[in-house]
Amino acid sequence: MTTVPVPAPARAEILRDVRAILAEQMGVAPSAEIDEETRFFADLGLASIDAVVLGEALQQHYGRPLPFNELMAEIGRRTDRDLAIGELVKFIQTHLK
């Protein structure tokens, strides 16, 4: 039996998923709508442990492991160590292909 690969979700769908998980599972209720420019730490006031929780929730949602350690290592090497939601969306889309 052959399995047909499921295409990666579109960016807009992933953004909706991230928003839903932030709101429903993490209790994030920002004053403005979360978009791709929203920053994880500066705008949403989240901590690094929240990034771990979000990563686990996203892996559960998509039913597969995602290499969040690579993303966190990349952010750790930058001067600006905040994460834009758009970066997270792109990372997820890339690894769901």
Jmol script that loads the backbone (N, CA, C; Angstrom):
load data "model"
ATOM      1  N   MET A   1       0.845  -1.174   0.000  1.00  0.00           N
ATOM      2  CA  MET A   1       0.000   0.000   0.000  1.00  0.00           C
ATOM      3  C   MET A   1       0.889   1.236   0.000  1.00  0.00           C
ATOM      4  N   THR A   2       0.641   2.143  -0.916  1.00  0.00           N
ATOM      5  CA  THR A   2       1.407   3.385  -0.973  1.00  0.00           C
ATOM      6  C   THR A   2       0.631   4.487  -0.280  1.00  0.00           C
ATOM      7  N   THR A   3       1.383   5.360   0.364  1.00  0.00           N
ATOM      8  CA  THR A   3       0.754   6.503   1.006  1.00  0.00           C
ATOM      9  C   THR A   3       0.990   7.723   0.143  1.00  0.00           C
ATOM     10  N   VAL A   4      -0.009   8.549   0.095  1.00  0.00           N
ATOM     11  CA  VAL A   4       0.084   9.784  -0.666  1.00  0.00           C
ATOM     12  C   VAL A   4       0.560  10.868   0.282  1.00  0.00           C
ATOM     13  N   PRO A   5       1.645  11.575  -0.046  1.00  0.00           N
ATOM     14  CA  PRO A   5       2.130  12.631   0.847  1.00  0.00           C
ATOM     15  C   PRO A   5       1.104  13.757   0.959  1.00  0.00           C
ATOM     16  N   VAL A   6       0.962  14.234   2.150  1.00  0.00           N
ATOM     17  CA  VAL A   6       0.061  15.355   2.403  1.00  0.00           C
ATOM     18  C   VAL A   6       0.849  16.640   2.207  1.00  0.00           C
ATOM     19  N   PRO A   7       0.332  17.564   1.396  1.00  0.00           N
ATOM     20  CA  PRO A   7       1.088  18.802   1.183  1.00  0.00           C
ATOM     21  C   PRO A   7       1.176  19.629   2.472  1.00  0.00           C
ATOM     22  N   ALA A   8       2.243  20.374   2.579  1.00  0.00           N
ATOM     23  CA  ALA A   8       2.418  21.255   3.738  1.00  0.00           C
ATOM     24  C   ALA A   8       1.299  22.294   3.742  1.00  0.00           C
ATOM     25  N   PRO A   9       0.805  22.640   4.912  1.00  0.00           N
ATOM     26  CA  PRO A   9      -0.233  23.670   4.978  1.00  0.00           C
ATOM     27  C   PRO A   9       0.302  25.021   4.484  1.00  0.00           C
ATOM     28  N   ALA A  10      -0.595  25.843   4.006  1.00  0.00           N
ATOM     29  CA  ALA A  10      -0.238  27.193   3.564  1.00  0.00           C
ATOM     30  C   ALA A  10       0.132  28.042   4.777  1.00  0.00           C
ATOM     31  N   ARG A  11       0.890  29.102   4.520  1.00  0.00           N
ATOM     32  CA  ARG A  11       1.315  30.008   5.607  1.00  0.00           C
ATOM     33  C   ARG A  11       0.134  30.517   6.414  1.00  0.00           C
ATOM     34  N   ALA A  12      -0.945  30.886   5.726  1.00  0.00           N
ATOM     35  CA  ALA A  12      -2.120  31.433   6.427  1.00  0.00           C
ATOM     36  C   ALA A  12      -2.724  30.394   7.369  1.00  0.00           C
ATOM     37  N   GLU A  13      -2.736  29.146   6.948  1.00  0.00           N
ATOM     38  CA  GLU A  13      -3.273  28.075   7.790  1.00  0.00           C
ATOM     39  C   GLU A  13      -2.384  27.848   9.011  1.00  0.00           C
ATOM     40  N   ILE A  14      -1.082  27.855   8.800  1.00  0.00           N
ATOM     41  CA  ILE A  14      -0.155  27.689   9.927  1.00  0.00           C
ATOM     42  C   ILE A  14      -0.288  28.853  10.895  1.00  0.00           C
ATOM     43  N   LEU A  15      -0.409  30.074  10.379  1.00  0.00           N
ATOM     44  CA  LEU A  15      -0.590  31.243  11.245  1.00  0.00           C
ATOM     45  C   LEU A  15      -1.859  31.095  12.085  1.00  0.00           C
ATOM     46  N   ARG A  16      -2.947  30.624  11.468  1.00  0.00           N
ATOM     47  CA  ARG A  16      -4.191  30.392  12.227  1.00  0.00           C
ATOM     48  C   ARG A  16      -3.962  29.350  13.322  1.00  0.00           C
ATOM     49  N   ASP A  17      -3.230  28.285  12.984  1.00  0.00           N
ATOM     50  CA  ASP A  17      -2.947  27.245  13.973  1.00  0.00           C
ATOM     51  C   ASP A  17      -2.140  27.807  15.141  1.00  0.00           C
ATOM     52  N   VAL A  18      -1.102  28.594  14.841  1.00  0.00           N
ATOM     53  CA  VAL A  18      -0.271  29.191  15.893  1.00  0.00           C
ATOM     54  C   VAL A  18      -1.119  30.108  16.774  1.00  0.00           C
ATOM     55  N   ARG A  19      -1.940  30.948  16.155  1.00  0.00           N
ATOM     56  CA  ARG A  19      -2.822  31.839  16.938  1.00  0.00           C
ATOM     57  C   ARG A  19      -3.739  31.034  17.855  1.00  0.00           C
ATOM     58  N   ALA A  20      -4.347  29.985  17.309  1.00  0.00           N
ATOM     59  CA  ALA A  20      -5.282  29.174  18.092  1.00  0.00           C
ATOM     60  C   ALA A  20      -4.581  28.519  19.269  1.00  0.00           C
ATOM     61  N   ILE A  21      -3.402  27.957  19.045  1.00  0.00           N
ATOM     62  CA  ILE A  21      -2.669  27.307  20.131  1.00  0.00           C
ATOM     63  C   ILE A  21      -2.253  28.325  21.181  1.00  0.00           C
ATOM     64  N   LEU A  22      -1.780  29.487  20.742  1.00  0.00           N
ATOM     65  CA  LEU A  22      -1.408  30.533  21.702  1.00  0.00           C
ATOM     66  C   LEU A  22      -2.609  30.935  22.557  1.00  0.00           C
ATOM     67  N   ALA A  23      -3.765  31.084  21.945  1.00  0.00           N
ATOM     68  CA  ALA A  23      -4.958  31.518  22.679  1.00  0.00           C
ATOM     69  C   ALA A  23      -5.547  30.404  23.532  1.00  0.00           C
ATOM     70  N   GLU A  24      -5.772  29.243  22.922  1.00  0.00           N
ATOM     71  CA  GLU A  24      -6.511  28.177  23.595  1.00  0.00           C
ATOM     72  C   GLU A  24      -5.682  27.377  24.585  1.00  0.00           C
ATOM     73  N   GLN A  25      -4.440  27.111  24.267  1.00  0.00           N
ATOM     74  CA  GLN A  25      -3.631  26.266  25.141  1.00  0.00           C
ATOM     75  C   GLN A  25      -2.694  27.049  26.049  1.00  0.00           C
ATOM     76  N   MET A  26      -2.355  28.288  25.631  1.00  0.00           N
ATOM     77  CA  MET A  26      -1.390  29.047  26.414  1.00  0.00           C
ATOM     78  C   MET A  26      -1.988  30.301  27.045  1.00  0.00           C
ATOM     79  N   GLY A  27      -3.260  30.564  26.757  1.00  0.00           N
ATOM     80  CA  GLY A  27      -3.945  31.695  27.370  1.00  0.00           C
ATOM     81  C   GLY A  27      -3.453  33.061  26.927  1.00  0.00           C
ATOM     82  N   VAL A  28      -2.840  33.148  25.743  1.00  0.00           N
ATOM     83  CA  VAL A  28      -2.342  34.429  25.241  1.00  0.00           C
ATOM     84  C   VAL A  28      -3.502  35.218  24.665  1.00  0.00           C
ATOM     85  N   ALA A  29      -3.722  36.394  25.211  1.00  0.00           N
ATOM     86  CA  ALA A  29      -4.783  37.281  24.736  1.00  0.00           C
ATOM     87  C   ALA A  29      -4.169  38.659  24.484  1.00  0.00           C
ATOM     88  N   PRO A  30      -3.478  38.834  23.352  1.00  0.00           N
ATOM     89  CA  PRO A  30      -2.821  40.115  23.088  1.00  0.00           C
ATOM     90  C   PRO A  30      -3.830  41.226  22.825  1.00  0.00           C
ATOM     91  N   SER A  31      -3.394  42.457  23.025  1.00  0.00           N
ATOM     92  CA  SER A  31      -4.272  43.598  22.787  1.00  0.00           C
ATOM     93  C   SER A  31      -4.485  43.837  21.294  1.00  0.00           C
ATOM     94  N   ALA A  32      -3.546  43.407  20.471  1.00  0.00           N
ATOM     95  CA  ALA A  32      -3.673  43.533  19.012  1.00  0.00           C
ATOM     96  C   ALA A  32      -3.645  42.129  18.408  1.00  0.00           C
ATOM     97  N   GLU A  33      -4.131  42.004  17.180  1.00  0.00           N
ATOM     98  CA  GLU A  33      -4.135  40.708  16.513  1.00  0.00           C
ATOM     99  C   GLU A  33      -2.707  40.230  16.276  1.00  0.00           C
ATOM    100  N   ILE A  34      -2.509  38.943  16.442  1.00  0.00           N
ATOM    101  CA  ILE A  34      -1.201  38.344  16.184  1.00  0.00           C
ATOM    102  C   ILE A  34      -1.052  38.177  14.684  1.00  0.00           C
ATOM    103  N   ASP A  35       0.028  38.769  14.144  1.00  0.00           N
ATOM    104  CA  ASP A  35       0.318  38.610  12.716  1.00  0.00           C
ATOM    105  C   ASP A  35       1.766  38.150  12.573  1.00  0.00           C
ATOM    106  N   GLU A  36       2.262  38.098  11.345  1.00  0.00           N
ATOM    107  CA  GLU A  36       3.615  37.583  11.124  1.00  0.00           C
ATOM    108  C   GLU A  36       4.698  38.493  11.689  1.00  0.00           C
ATOM    109  N   GLU A  37       4.390  39.746  11.950  1.00  0.00           N
ATOM    110  CA  GLU A  37       5.368  40.680  12.514  1.00  0.00           C
ATOM    111  C   GLU A  37       5.401  40.657  14.041  1.00  0.00           C
ATOM    112  N   THR A  38       4.398  40.067  14.662  1.00  0.00           N
ATOM    113  CA  THR A  38       4.325  40.005  16.123  1.00  0.00           C
ATOM    114  C   THR A  38       5.537  39.249  16.659  1.00  0.00           C
ATOM    115  N   ARG A  39       6.158  39.812  17.681  1.00  0.00           N
ATOM    116  CA  ARG A  39       7.341  39.178  18.279  1.00  0.00           C
ATOM    117  C   ARG A  39       6.940  38.395  19.533  1.00  0.00           C
ATOM    118  N   PHE A  40       7.505  37.219  19.625  1.00  0.00           N
ATOM    119  CA  PHE A  40       7.153  36.267  20.670  1.00  0.00           C
ATOM    120  C   PHE A  40       7.403  36.820  22.069  1.00  0.00           C
ATOM    121  N   PHE A  41       8.578  37.372  22.277  1.00  0.00           N
ATOM    122  CA  PHE A  41       8.944  37.843  23.614  1.00  0.00           C
ATOM    123  C   PHE A  41       8.538  39.293  23.851  1.00  0.00           C
ATOM    124  N   ALA A  42       8.926  40.197  22.957  1.00  0.00           N
ATOM    125  CA  ALA A  42       8.685  41.628  23.169  1.00  0.00           C
ATOM    126  C   ALA A  42       7.198  41.992  23.083  1.00  0.00           C
ATOM    127  N   ASP A  43       6.489  41.452  22.095  1.00  0.00           N
ATOM    128  CA  ASP A  43       5.081  41.841  21.909  1.00  0.00           C
ATOM    129  C   ASP A  43       4.113  41.011  22.737  1.00  0.00           C
ATOM    130  N   LEU A  44       4.384  39.714  22.848  1.00  0.00           N
ATOM    131  CA  LEU A  44       3.462  38.841  23.571  1.00  0.00           C
ATOM    132  C   LEU A  44       3.851  38.644  25.035  1.00  0.00           C
ATOM    133  N   GLY A  45       5.077  39.059  25.390  1.00  0.00           N
ATOM    134  CA  GLY A  45       5.516  38.959  26.779  1.00  0.00           C
ATOM    135  C   GLY A  45       5.747  37.532  27.251  1.00  0.00           C
ATOM    136  N   LEU A  46       6.045  36.641  26.322  1.00  0.00           N
ATOM    137  CA  LEU A  46       6.258  35.250  26.691  1.00  0.00           C
ATOM    138  C   LEU A  46       7.717  35.006  27.075  1.00  0.00           C
ATOM    139  N   ALA A  47       7.958  33.909  27.750  1.00  0.00           N
ATOM    140  CA  ALA A  47       9.307  33.535  28.196  1.00  0.00           C
ATOM    141  C   ALA A  47       9.797  32.329  27.409  1.00  0.00           C
ATOM    142  N   SER A  48      11.053  31.994  27.570  1.00  0.00           N
ATOM    143  CA  SER A  48      11.629  30.878  26.810  1.00  0.00           C
ATOM    144  C   SER A  48      10.920  29.560  27.108  1.00  0.00           C
ATOM    145  N   ILE A  49      10.456  29.364  28.336  1.00  0.00           N
ATOM    146  CA  ILE A  49       9.717  28.135  28.645  1.00  0.00           C
ATOM    147  C   ILE A  49       8.429  28.076  27.825  1.00  0.00           C
ATOM    148  N   ASP A  50       7.841  29.236  27.532  1.00  0.00           N
ATOM    149  CA  ASP A  50       6.640  29.266  26.694  1.00  0.00           C
ATOM    150  C   ASP A  50       6.946  28.806  25.276  1.00  0.00           C
ATOM    151  N   ALA A  51       8.155  29.087  24.803  1.00  0.00           N
ATOM    152  CA  ALA A  51       8.563  28.623  23.472  1.00  0.00           C
ATOM    153  C   ALA A  51       8.617  27.100  23.447  1.00  0.00           C
ATOM    154  N   VAL A  52       9.083  26.503  24.535  1.00  0.00           N
ATOM    155  CA  VAL A  52       9.133  25.043  24.637  1.00  0.00           C
ATOM    156  C   VAL A  52       7.718  24.473  24.625  1.00  0.00           C
ATOM    157  N   VAL A  53       6.835  25.067  25.414  1.00  0.00           N
ATOM    158  CA  VAL A  53       5.442  24.613  25.489  1.00  0.00           C
ATOM    159  C   VAL A  53       4.766  24.744  24.125  1.00  0.00           C
ATOM    160  N   LEU A  54       4.982  25.867  23.456  1.00  0.00           N
ATOM    161  CA  LEU A  54       4.399  26.073  22.131  1.00  0.00           C
ATOM    162  C   LEU A  54       4.944  25.045  21.146  1.00  0.00           C
ATOM    163  N   GLY A  55       6.249  24.794  21.189  1.00  0.00           N
ATOM    164  CA  GLY A  55       6.854  23.800  20.305  1.00  0.00           C
ATOM    165  C   GLY A  55       6.228  22.429  20.499  1.00  0.00           C
ATOM    166  N   GLU A  56       6.039  22.033  21.739  1.00  0.00           N
ATOM    167  CA  GLU A  56       5.411  20.737  22.017  1.00  0.00           C
ATOM    168  C   GLU A  56       3.975  20.697  21.521  1.00  0.00           C
ATOM    169  N   ALA A  57       3.241  21.786  21.724  1.00  0.00           N
ATOM    170  CA  ALA A  57       1.848  21.842  21.273  1.00  0.00           C
ATOM    171  C   ALA A  57       1.758  21.779  19.752  1.00  0.00           C
ATOM    172  N   LEU A  58       2.670  22.445  19.067  1.00  0.00           N
ATOM    173  CA  LEU A  58       2.673  22.418  17.601  1.00  0.00           C
ATOM    174  C   LEU A  58       3.021  21.031  17.075  1.00  0.00           C
ATOM    175  N   GLN A  59       3.971  20.364  17.699  1.00  0.00           N
ATOM    176  CA  GLN A  59       4.322  19.009  17.286  1.00  0.00           C
ATOM    177  C   GLN A  59       3.137  18.063  17.479  1.00  0.00           C
ATOM    178  N   GLN A  60       2.439  18.231  18.574  1.00  0.00           N
ATOM    179  CA  GLN A  60       1.257  17.408  18.824  1.00  0.00           C
ATOM    180  C   GLN A  60       0.171  17.725  17.792  1.00  0.00           C
ATOM    181  N   HIS A  61      -0.026  19.005  17.513  1.00  0.00           N
ATOM    182  CA  HIS A  61      -1.049  19.424  16.550  1.00  0.00           C
ATOM    183  C   HIS A  61      -0.788  18.833  15.163  1.00  0.00           C
ATOM    184  N   TYR A  62       0.454  18.883  14.720  1.00  0.00           N
ATOM    185  CA  TYR A  62       0.802  18.397  13.384  1.00  0.00           C
ATOM    186  C   TYR A  62       1.143  16.905  13.353  1.00  0.00           C
ATOM    187  N   GLY A  63       1.244  16.293  14.515  1.00  0.00           N
ATOM    188  CA  GLY A  63       1.468  14.857  14.583  1.00  0.00           C
ATOM    189  C   GLY A  63       2.831  14.392  14.114  1.00  0.00           C
ATOM    190  N   ARG A  64       3.819  15.249  14.285  1.00  0.00           N
ATOM    191  CA  ARG A  64       5.186  14.868  13.901  1.00  0.00           C
ATOM    192  C   ARG A  64       6.182  15.737  14.646  1.00  0.00           C
ATOM    193  N   PRO A  65       7.397  15.200  14.840  1.00  0.00           N
ATOM    194  CA  PRO A  65       8.436  16.003  15.496  1.00  0.00           C
ATOM    195  C   PRO A  65       8.946  17.098  14.552  1.00  0.00           C
ATOM    196  N   LEU A  66       9.249  18.221  15.125  1.00  0.00           N
ATOM    197  CA  LEU A  66       9.835  19.348  14.388  1.00  0.00           C
ATOM    198  C   LEU A  66      11.113  19.761  15.116  1.00  0.00           C
ATOM    199  N   PRO A  67      12.175  20.096  14.399  1.00  0.00           N
ATOM    200  CA  PRO A  67      13.468  20.382  15.042  1.00  0.00           C
ATOM    201  C   PRO A  67      13.546  21.793  15.653  1.00  0.00           C
ATOM    202  N   PHE A  68      12.735  22.019  16.688  1.00  0.00           N
ATOM    203  CA  PHE A  68      12.717  23.338  17.326  1.00  0.00           C
ATOM    204  C   PHE A  68      14.059  23.689  17.947  1.00  0.00           C
ATOM    205  N   ASN A  69      14.843  22.678  18.321  1.00  0.00           N
ATOM    206  CA  ASN A  69      16.167  22.967  18.878  1.00  0.00           C
ATOM    207  C   ASN A  69      17.029  23.708  17.861  1.00  0.00           C
ATOM    208  N   GLU A  70      16.876  23.392  16.573  1.00  0.00           N
ATOM    209  CA  GLU A  70      17.627  24.105  15.528  1.00  0.00           C
ATOM    210  C   GLU A  70      17.200  25.570  15.452  1.00  0.00           C
ATOM    211  N   LEU A  71      15.896  25.800  15.525  1.00  0.00           N
ATOM    212  CA  LEU A  71      15.376  27.175  15.483  1.00  0.00           C
ATOM    213  C   LEU A  71      15.880  27.971  16.684  1.00  0.00           C
ATOM    214  N   MET A  72      15.815  27.370  17.868  1.00  0.00           N
ATOM    215  CA  MET A  72      16.255  28.070  19.076  1.00  0.00           C
ATOM    216  C   MET A  72      17.756  28.338  19.042  1.00  0.00           C
ATOM    217  N   ALA A  73      18.533  27.407  18.491  1.00  0.00           N
ATOM    218  CA  ALA A  73      19.982  27.619  18.366  1.00  0.00           C
ATOM    219  C   ALA A  73      20.271  28.775  17.418  1.00  0.00           C
ATOM    220  N   GLU A  74      19.526  28.844  16.322  1.00  0.00           N
ATOM    221  CA  GLU A  74      19.707  29.947  15.370  1.00  0.00           C
ATOM    222  C   GLU A  74      19.392  31.287  16.026  1.00  0.00           C
ATOM    223  N   ILE A  75      18.315  31.338  16.777  1.00  0.00           N
ATOM    224  CA  ILE A  75      17.944  32.584  17.463  1.00  0.00           C
ATOM    225  C   ILE A  75      19.011  32.961  18.495  1.00  0.00           C
ATOM    226  N   GLY A  76      19.571  31.964  19.168  1.00  0.00           N
ATOM    227  CA  GLY A  76      20.605  32.217  20.163  1.00  0.00           C
ATOM    228  C   GLY A  76      21.875  32.821  19.591  1.00  0.00           C
ATOM    229  N   ARG A  77      22.112  32.622  18.298  1.00  0.00           N
ATOM    230  CA  ARG A  77      23.311  33.172  17.657  1.00  0.00           C
ATOM    231  C   ARG A  77      23.101  34.605  17.151  1.00  0.00           C
ATOM    232  N   ARG A  78      21.891  35.092  17.207  1.00  0.00           N
ATOM    233  CA  ARG A  78      21.605  36.429  16.677  1.00  0.00           C
ATOM    234  C   ARG A  78      21.754  37.496  17.750  1.00  0.00           C
ATOM    235  N   THR A  79      21.914  38.734  17.294  1.00  0.00           N
ATOM    236  CA  THR A  79      21.931  39.863  18.219  1.00  0.00           C
ATOM    237  C   THR A  79      20.541  40.076  18.804  1.00  0.00           C
ATOM    238  N   ASP A  80      19.525  40.102  17.937  1.00  0.00           N
ATOM    239  CA  ASP A  80      18.129  40.217  18.376  1.00  0.00           C
ATOM    240  C   ASP A  80      17.615  38.803  18.590  1.00  0.00           C
ATOM    241  N   ARG A  81      17.428  38.434  19.810  1.00  0.00           N
ATOM    242  CA  ARG A  81      17.059  37.054  20.127  1.00  0.00           C
ATOM    243  C   ARG A  81      15.562  36.840  20.248  1.00  0.00           C
ATOM    244  N   ASP A  82      14.780  37.740  19.689  1.00  0.00           N
ATOM    245  CA  ASP A  82      13.327  37.573  19.685  1.00  0.00           C
ATOM    246  C   ASP A  82      12.930  36.811  18.426  1.00  0.00           C
ATOM    247  N   LEU A  83      11.751  36.243  18.439  1.00  0.00           N
ATOM    248  CA  LEU A  83      11.261  35.439  17.335  1.00  0.00           C
ATOM    249  C   LEU A  83       9.982  36.051  16.794  1.00  0.00           C
ATOM    250  N   ALA A  84       9.992  36.435  15.531  1.00  0.00           N
ATOM    251  CA  ALA A  84       8.771  36.924  14.889  1.00  0.00           C
ATOM    252  C   ALA A  84       7.889  35.723  14.567  1.00  0.00           C
ATOM    253  N   ILE A  85       6.605  35.878  14.717  1.00  0.00           N
ATOM    254  CA  ILE A  85       5.674  34.794  14.424  1.00  0.00           C
ATOM    255  C   ILE A  85       5.835  34.335  12.975  1.00  0.00           C
ATOM    256  N   GLY A  86       6.120  35.249  12.068  1.00  0.00           N
ATOM    257  CA  GLY A  86       6.347  34.886  10.669  1.00  0.00           C
ATOM    258  C   GLY A  86       7.523  33.941  10.501  1.00  0.00           C
ATOM    259  N   GLU A  87       8.572  34.132  11.315  1.00  0.00           N
ATOM    260  CA  GLU A  87       9.720  33.211  11.275  1.00  0.00           C
ATOM    261  C   GLU A  87       9.300  31.812  11.711  1.00  0.00           C
ATOM    262  N   LEU A  88       8.465  31.762  12.742  1.00  0.00           N
ATOM    263  CA  LEU A  88       7.977  30.483  13.242  1.00  0.00           C
ATOM    264  C   LEU A  88       7.113  29.804  12.186  1.00  0.00           C
ATOM    265  N   VAL A  89       6.245  30.562  11.547  1.00  0.00           N
ATOM    266  CA  VAL A  89       5.381  30.027  10.496  1.00  0.00           C
ATOM    267  C   VAL A  89       6.225  29.451   9.355  1.00  0.00           C
ATOM    268  N   LYS A  90       7.219  30.201   8.915  1.00  0.00           N
ATOM    269  CA  LYS A  90       8.104  29.741   7.831  1.00  0.00           C
ATOM    270  C   LYS A  90       8.839  28.467   8.237  1.00  0.00           C
ATOM    271  N   PHE A  91       9.346  28.428   9.458  1.00  0.00           N
ATOM    272  CA  PHE A  91      10.051  27.260   9.976  1.00  0.00           C
ATOM    273  C   PHE A  91       9.137  26.037   9.950  1.00  0.00           C
ATOM    274  N   ILE A  92       7.916  26.197  10.433  1.00  0.00           N
ATOM    275  CA  ILE A  92       6.969  25.079  10.465  1.00  0.00           C
ATOM    276  C   ILE A  92       6.662  24.617   9.049  1.00  0.00           C
ATOM    277  N   GLN A  93       6.374  25.546   8.162  1.00  0.00           N
ATOM    278  CA  GLN A  93       6.046  25.184   6.787  1.00  0.00           C
ATOM    279  C   GLN A  93       7.194  24.434   6.121  1.00  0.00           C
ATOM    280  N   THR A  94       8.402  24.891   6.339  1.00  0.00           N
ATOM    281  CA  THR A  94       9.578  24.248   5.755  1.00  0.00           C
ATOM    282  C   THR A  94       9.723  22.808   6.242  1.00  0.00           C
ATOM    283  N   HIS A  95       9.461  22.579   7.521  1.00  0.00           N
ATOM    284  CA  HIS A  95       9.672  21.246   8.079  1.00  0.00           C
ATOM    285  C   HIS A  95       8.462  20.338   7.962  1.00  0.00           C
ATOM    286  N   LEU A  96       7.361  20.842   7.448  1.00  0.00           N
ATOM    287  CA  LEU A  96       6.205  19.985   7.195  1.00  0.00           C
ATOM    288  C   LEU A  96       6.164  19.490   5.759  1.00  0.00           C
ATOM    289  N   LYS A  97       7.112  19.940   4.945  1.00  0.00           N
ATOM    290  CA  LYS A  97       7.138  19.531   3.531  1.00  0.00           C
ATOM    291  C   LYS A  97       7.542  18.091   3.384  1.00  0.00           C
TER     292      LYS A  97
END
end "model"
wireframe off; spacefill off
backbone 0.3
color backbone group
